[in-house]
């Protein structure tokens, strides 16, 4: 809900969601809501920084576990 509110107020602001969830459905849900990336809290600091840099460049970051989820 917070992401939707932020995107309504600032539609062009890139958003990277940092979450404890590693559920692929949660990743899909936040990307559909307008996030430019999703990073689990279990990621190491260099991964979080790389994800943030990617999102700030206008690209999309999804965690590697999504590749396995899409194959199921």
C-alpha positions in Angstrom: 0.0 0.0 0.0 2.8 2.4 0.8 4.5 1.8 -2.5 1.2 2.6 -4.4 0.8 5.8 -2.4 4.4 6.9 -3.1 4.1 6.1 -6.8 0.8 8.1 -6.9 2.6 11.1 -5.5 5.9 10.7 -7.3 5.3 8.5 -10.4 8.7 9.1 -11.8 10.7 8.3 -8.7 12.5 4.9 -9.0 11.7 2.6 -6.1 13.7 -0.4 -4.9 11.8 -2.5 -2.4 13.9 -4.1 0.3 12.0 -7.0 2.0 12.5 -10.0 4.2 10.3 -12.0 1.9 11.7 -14.2 -0.8 8.3 -15.2 -2.2 8.2 -14.8 -6.0 4.6 -13.6 -5.8 5.7 -10.7 -3.6 8.3 -9.8 -6.1 5.8 -9.8 -8.9 3.3 -7.8 -6.8 5.7 -4.9 -6.1 7.0 -4.8 -9.7 3.4 -4.6 -10.9 2.7 -1.8 -8.3 5.5 0.2 -9.9 8.7 -0.7 -8.1 11.8 -0.8 -10.3 13.4 -3.5 -8.3 13.1 -5.9 -5.4 15.9 -7.0 -3.2 15.6 -9.4 -0.3 17.2 -8.4 3.1 19.2 -11.6 2.9 21.3 -10.1 0.0 24.8 -9.1 0.8 25.5 -5.3 1.0 27.3 -5.3 -2.4 24.2 -6.8 -4.0 21.9 -4.2 -2.5 24.2 -1.4 -3.6 24.4 -2.8 -7.2 20.6 -3.2 -7.3 20.1 0.4 -6.2 22.6 1.7 -8.8 20.8 -0.3 -11.5 17.4 1.1 -10.5 18.8 4.6 -10.3 20.0 4.2 -13.9 16.5 3.4 -15.0 16.8 -0.4 -15.2 15.0 -3.1 -13.3 16.5 -5.4 -10.7 15.0 -8.7 -9.7 16.8 -11.2 -7.4 18.4 -14.3 -9.0 15.9 -16.6 -7.3 13.2 -15.3 -9.6 14.9 -17.1 -12.5 14.2 -20.4 -10.8 10.7 -19.4 -9.8 9.8 -18.6 -13.4 10.8 -22.1 -14.5 8.4 -23.8 -12.1 
